[in-house]
Amino acid sequence: MRALGIDLGTTTIKGGVLNLETGTLEAITRRPFPGPLPGRPRLHHEVDPDVIVAETRAVLEGLLAEAPEADALTLCSQMHGLVLTDARGAPLGPALTWQDQRAAEPGPRAGASWFQSLLDVLDPAEIRACGNDLWVMRPLSALYWMAGHGQLPRGARVCALPDFVAAQLCGHPVATEVGHATASSMFDLTRGVWHREMLARLGLGELSLPALVDRRTPLGVFRAAGRALTLYPPIADQQCSLRGAGLQPGELSINVSTGSQVGALSEGLQLGDYQTRPYFDGRYLNTWIHVPAGRSLNALVRLLSELAEAEGVSLTRVWETIDARTQTLAASDLRVDLSFFAGALGDEGSITRIREDNLNIGALFHAAFDSMAANYHALAGRIRPGRDWTRLVFSGGLVLQMPALRARILHHFDCPYRLAEGGEDALMGLLLDARARMARA
């Protein structure tokens, strides 16, 4: 028995055939996620929603050629995207991805951004009840900006990006599961409902919000090439990937790629100084996200490569060289703060304690990796103050491919670990979810 899985990622739309009998992935294919629309203001990141749907449909049609007998379709997706639609489900404008930071623009209060003005209105207890996941790059922040600029159409319907795609694929009204509802920063986890009181106080009380559905309940049917596939609600990508990595209670997840996250599971809702997200089987994921990682390291690589590229020299072994040079050092007295972009630990990075003899690639990246490791250790302590994790679980391309980075992390944690091998955690998470759904049927 086979099904189809789609991962709507930030850079690619990835699909695969899910072999539910063997537990393996087949015919994995990718198409680029559509780029941002040109001519937008600096902090705006908008994408044509119809192109996203078309690219997703193209991936699906290619997979159907590989598995014409497939009868089910399941998706996971990047979180925090936003599409406004009319009552018929047609988009009222472009899609906003999690990269949109318009709420960081100057707001109505002198010297403060729209996001800061939003925080002025809200009670910290409300933010925590909604998962403590309110950032500049969240649907609630963008909606507040739109309302303040008179750009929120009356009666507009709010939906997460993957829920819009799913509705377009099956011609069904938009609905959402709890993971993507929580990703909007306006779903009250303590009551299991949209936080309409908070929205009304923000001037967003007239928004139409999607119905909440169980992820095991079919949304509708996707039809193509004479086939009909039962379509299930999209799942949030972080939770789906950690399921694919096999995260278990008692383990601590460290995922490192373009961005990075630290997380651990709890058996019930435990709100605290971290983000809280619904997981599977009644559990919750307590996590810190937007921790500086590959994006900041790439900024250093771009700087170091600039002169070579200006002379037409293409560097082909950058990361291998970095890993080798870093492994040769036992220590570095350079200090690197990788917060070059807004995230969990600030928005102003630095390189300090520079001397002529320590300003080299090995020392620089040793210090950068050590900074990352120290960040993970500190944030893990906020999630589990008793530091009672039994084992680390490494996932994400960067930490799997760079032993020097793992070594710095293990230097700080000094505990057992395992690697989430395979590199397709999100699709594997979809496969495991589909198998569990089949077992319950």
C-alpha positions in Angstrom: 0.0 0.0 0.0 1.4 3.4 -1.0 0.4 7.0 -0.4 1.9 10.4 -1.4 3.6 12.9 0.8 4.4 16.5 0.2 6.7 18.8 2.3 6.1 22.5 1.5 9.5 23.8 2.6 11.1 27.2 2.5 13.3 26.5 -0.4 11.8 23.5 -2.1 8.5 21.7 -2.5 9.5 18.1 -1.9 7.4 15.0 -2.6 7.8 11.3 -2.2 5.9 8.0 -2.4 5.3 6.6 1.1 5.5 2.9 1.0 3.3 2.0 4.0 4.1 -1.7 3.9 7.9 -1.5 3.9 8.2 1.8 5.8 10.4 3.3 3.1 10.4 6.4 0.9 10.4 6.2 -2.8 10.7 8.4 -5.9 11.6 11.6 -3.9 11.3 14.7 -6.1 11.8 18.4 -5.6 10.7 21.6 -7.2 11.9 25.1 -6.1 9.5 26.9 -3.8 8.4 30.1 -5.7 10.5 33.1 -5.1 9.3 36.4 -3.5 7.4 38.8 -5.7 9.6 41.7 -6.9 9.3 45.3 -6.0 8.1 44.8 -2.5 9.4 46.8 0.5 12.5 45.5 2.2 10.9 43.7 5.1 8.0 42.2 3.0 8.2 38.7 1.8 5.2 37.9 -0.5 4.7 35.0 -2.9 2.0 34.4 -5.5 -0.3 31.8 -3.8 -1.6 30.4 -7.1 2.0 29.6 -8.2 2.5 27.7 -5.0 -0.5 25.6 -5.7 0.5 25.0 -9.3 4.0 23.9 -8.3 2.6 21.6 -5.6 0.2 20.1 -8.1 3.1 19.5 -10.6 5.0 17.6 -7.9 1.9 15.5 -7.1 1.2 14.7 -10.8 4.8 13.5 -11.1 4.4 11.3 -8.1 1.2 9.8 -9.4 3.1 8.6 -12.4 5.4 6.7 -10.0 2.6 5.3 -7.8 -0.7 5.3 -9.8 -2.3 3.0 -7.2 -1.8 5.6 -4.3 -5.1 6.5 -2.7 -4.1 9.0 0.0 -2.2 12.3 0.2 -0.7 13.9 3.3 1.3 17.2 3.6 3.5 18.9 6.1 4.6 22.5 5.7 6.7 25.4 6.8 4.8 27.1 9.6 3.7 30.7 10.1 2.6 31.4 6.5 -0.6 33.5 5.9 -3.1 33.8 3.1 -6.3 35.9 3.2 -9.2 34.6 1.1 -12.8 35.6 0.4 -15.8 33.5 1.4 -15.3 31.3 -1.7 -11.7 30.6 -0.8 -10.1 32.8 -3.5 -7.0 34.6 -2.4 -7.4 38.3 -1.7 -3.7 39.0 -2.1 -0.3 37.5 -2.0 0.8 34.8 0.5 3.1 35.9 3.3 5.7 33.4 4.4 7.4 33.2 7.8 10.2 35.4 6.4 7.9 38.4 6.2 8.9 41.0 8.8 6.7 44.0 8.0 5.7 44.2 11.7 9.3 45.4 12.4 8.6 48.7 10.5 8.0 51.9 12.6 4.6 51.8 14.3 2.1 54.3 15.6 4.1 54.9 18.8 7.1 57.1 18.3 10.4 55.1 18.5 8.6 51.7 18.5 7.8 49.1 15.8 4.4 47.8 15.0 5.4 44.6 16.8 6.4 46.5 19.9 3.1 48.3 19.8 1.3 44.9 19.6 3.2 43.7 22.6 2.1 46.8 24.5 -1.6 45.7 24.1 -1.2 42.1 25.1 -0.9 40.5 28.5 2.1 38.2 28.8 -0.2 35.5 30.1 -2.2 35.6 26.9 1.0 35.2 24.8 2.0 32.2 27.0 -1.4 30.6 26.7 -1.0 30.8 22.9 2.3 28.9 23.0 4.6 31.8 23.9 5.4 31.9 20.2 4.8 35.5 19.2 7.5 37.0 17.0 7.8 39.7 14.4 7.5 36.9 11.7 4.1 35.6 12.8 0.6 35.8 11.2 -0.8 37.8 14.2 2.0 40.4 13.8 1.3 40.8 10.1 -2.5 41.0 10.6 -2.0 43.7 13.2 0.2 45.6 10.7 -2.5 45.2 8.0 -5.2 46.4 10.3 -3.1 49.5 11.2 -2.6 50.3 7.5 -6.2 49.8 6.4 -5.2 46.7 4.4 -7.4 44.1 6.0 -10.5 43.5 3.9 -13.7 43.3 5.8 -14.8 39.7 6.2 -11.4 38.3 5.2 -10.8 34.7 6.0 -7.5 33.8 7.6 -5.7 30.6 6.7 -2.3 29.1 7.0 -0.4 28.7 3.8 -0.6 24.9 3.6 -4.3 24.9 4.5 -4.9 27.2 1.6 -2.9 24.9 -0.7 -4.8 21.9 0.6 -8.2 23.6 0.1 -7.3 24.5 -3.5 -6.2 21.0 -4.3 -9.4 19.4 -3.1 -12.0 22.2 -3.5 -12.9 22.0 0.2 -13.4 24.9 2.6 -10.2 25.8 4.5 -9.8 24.0 7.8 -6.7 23.6 10.0 -5.2 21.2 12.5 -4.0 22.4 15.9 -0.3 22.6 15.0 -0.8 25.2 12.3 -3.5 27.0 14.4 -0.9 27.4 17.2 1.7 28.6 14.7 -0.5 31.7 14.1 0.1 32.9 17.7 -3.6 33.4 18.3 -4.8 29.9 19.3 -5.3 29.4 23.1 -3.8 26.1 24.0 -5.2 26.1 27.5 -8.8 26.2 26.2 -8.3 24.6 22.7 -10.0 27.6 21.0 -9.1 30.7 19.0 -8.3 33.5 21.4 -11.1 35.8 20.1 -11.0 38.1 23.2 -7.4 38.9 22.4 -8.2 39.4 18.7 -11.1 41.7 19.5 -8.8 43.9 21.7 -6.4 44.2 18.8 -9.1 45.3 16.4 -9.1 41.9 14.7 -12.4 40.6 16.1 -14.2 40.5 12.7 -11.7 38.1 11.1 -13.1 34.8 9.9 -11.0 31.9 11.3 -10.8 28.3 10.0 -12.5 25.4 11.6 -10.3 23.1 13.7 -10.1 19.5 12.4 -8.3 16.4 13.6 -5.3 15.6 11.4 -6.8 12.0 10.9 -10.0 13.4 9.5 -10.0 13.6 5.6 -10.4 17.1 4.2 -11.5 16.1 0.8 -10.3 14.4 -2.4 -7.5 15.4 -4.8 -8.2 14.4 -8.4 -5.7 14.1 -11.1 -4.8 11.8 -14.0 -8.1 9.9 -13.4 -7.1 9.2 -9.8 -8.8 10.2 -6.6 -6.7 10.6 -3.4 -8.1 11.2 0.0 -6.4 14.4 1.3 -5.6 14.9 5.0 -4.9 18.1 6.9 -1.4 19.5 6.6 0.9 18.9 9.6 3.4 21.5 11.0 6.9 20.7 9.7 8.9 20.9 13.0 6.7 18.4 14.7 6.5 16.2 11.6 10.3 16.2 11.2 10.9 15.3 14.8 8.5 12.4 14.5 10.5 11.3 11.5 13.7 11.6 13.5 12.1 9.3 16.1 12.2 11.7 19.0 11.2 10.0 22.3 10.2 11.2 25.7 13.3 11.9 27.7 15.4 12.7 24.7 16.6 16.3 23.8 16.3 17.2 20.1 19.0 19.5 18.5 18.1 20.2 14.9 20.6 22.3 13.0 20.3 23.4 9.4 19.5 26.9 8.0 18.0 27.7 11.4 18.1 25.5 14.5 15.9 24.4 17.3 16.2 22.7 20.7 13.2 20.7 21.9 11.9 18.0 24.2 8.5 16.3 24.7 6.1 16.6 27.6 3.2 14.3 28.4 0.8 17.2 29.0 0.6 20.9 28.5 3.5 22.6 30.3 3.8 26.3 29.5 7.0 28.0 30.4 9.9 30.1 29.2 10.0 28.5 25.7 7.6 27.8 22.9 4.9 25.2 23.3 3.5 23.3 20.3 1.1 20.4 20.1 2.8 17.1 19.1 1.4 13.7 18.4 -0.5 11.2 20.7 -1.5 13.9 23.1 2.0 15.1 23.8 3.5 18.6 23.5 6.8 19.8 22.1 8.5 22.4 24.3 11.1 24.1 22.2 13.3 27.1 21.4 13.3 28.1 17.7 15.1 30.7 15.6 18.4 29.9 17.2 21.3 31.1 15.0 22.8 28.4 12.8 23.4 27.9 9.1 22.1 31.2 8.0 24.6 33.0 10.2 27.4 30.7 9.3 26.7 31.3 5.6 27.2 35.0 6.3 30.7 34.3 7.4 31.3 32.0 4.4 30.1 34.8 2.0 32.6 37.2 3.6 35.5 34.8 3.3 34.6 33.9 -0.3 34.0 37.4 -1.6 37.6 38.1 -2.9 37.9 34.7 -4.6 34.5 35.0 -6.3 35.4 38.6 -7.4 38.3 37.1 -9.3 36.2 34.3 -10.8 37.4 31.5 -8.5 34.7 29.1 -7.4 35.4 27.4 -4.0 34.1 23.8 -4.1 35.1 22.4 -0.7 34.2 25.2 1.7 32.4 23.2 4.4 34.8 20.3 4.2 37.7 22.7 4.7 36.0 24.5 7.6 35.3 21.1 9.3 38.9 19.9 8.9 40.4 23.2 10.1 38.1 23.4 13.1 38.8 19.8 14.2 42.5 20.5 14.4 42.0 23.1 17.2 41.4 22.1 20.9 40.3 25.7 21.8 39.9 29.2 20.4 39.9 32.4 22.4 38.0 34.2 19.6 34.4 35.0 20.6 31.6 34.9 18.0 28.0 35.9 18.6 26.0 34.6 15.6 22.9 36.7 16.2 23.3 38.4 12.8 19.5 38.1 12.2 16.5 38.6 14.5 16.0 35.4 16.5 15.8 33.8 19.9 19.0 35.5 21.1 18.9 39.0 19.7 19.6 40.7 16.4 23.2 42.0 16.6 26.1 39.6 16.3 29.8 40.2 16.8 33.3 38.8 16.5 35.5 39.9 19.4 38.9 39.1 21.1 40.6 39.3 17.7 44.4 39.1 17.5 46.6 38.7 14.5 47.5 35.2 15.5 44.0 33.9 16.0 42.2 35.4 13.1 42.0 32.3 10.9 39.3 29.9 9.5 39.8 27.2 12.1 39.7 29.6 15.1 36.8 31.6 13.7 34.5 28.6 13.1 35.6 26.8 16.3 34.4 29.9 18.1 31.2 30.0 16.1 30.5 26.3 16.7 31.2 26.8 20.4 28.8 29.7 20.5 26.1 27.6 19.0 26.7 24.8 21.4 26.6 27.2 24.4 23.3 28.5 23.1 21.8 25.1 22.8 22.9 24.2 26.3 21.5 27.3 27.9 18.2 27.0 26.0 17.9 23.3 26.9 18.2 24.3 30.5 15.2 26.6 30.2 13.1 23.7 28.6 14.3 21.1 31.2 15.6 23.0 34.2 16.6 19.6 35.8 18.7 18.8 32.8 17.3 15.3 33.0 17.5 14.3 29.3 18.8 10.8 28.7 20.2 11.4 25.2 20.7 14.0 22.5 19.1 13.4 19.1 20.9 15.3 16.3 19.0 16.0 13.1 19.3 18.5 10.3 21.9 18.6 7.5 24.5 20.8 9.1 25.0 18.9 12.4 24.9 15.5 10.6 27.5 16.5 8.1 30.0 18.4 10.4 31.7 16.3 13.1 33.4 19.4 14.4 30.1 21.0 15.3 28.9 17.9 17.0 32.1 17.7 19.0 31.6 21.3 20.3 28.0 20.5 21.3 29.0 17.3 23.0 31.7 19.2 24.9 29.0 21.3 26.5 26.4 18.5 27.1 28.7 15.5 27.8 25.9 12.8 27.4 25.0 10.0 25.0 23.6 10.9 21.6 22.3 9.4 18.4 22.0 10.7 14.8 18.7 10.8 13.0 20.1 9.3 9.8 18.4 9.5 6.5 18.1 13.2 5.8 14.3 13.1 5.0 12.8 13.5 8.4 9.8 15.4 7.3 8.7 12.8 4.7 9.5 10.0 7.1 7.3 11.8 9.6 4.4 11.8 7.1 5.0 8.1 6.4 4.9 7.2 10.1 1.7 9.3 10.6 0.1 7.6 7.6 0.9 4.2 9.0 -0.5 5.1 12.4 -3.7 6.3 10.7 -3.9 3.1 8.7 -3.4 1.0 11.9 -6.3 2.8 13.6 -8.7 2.3 10.6 
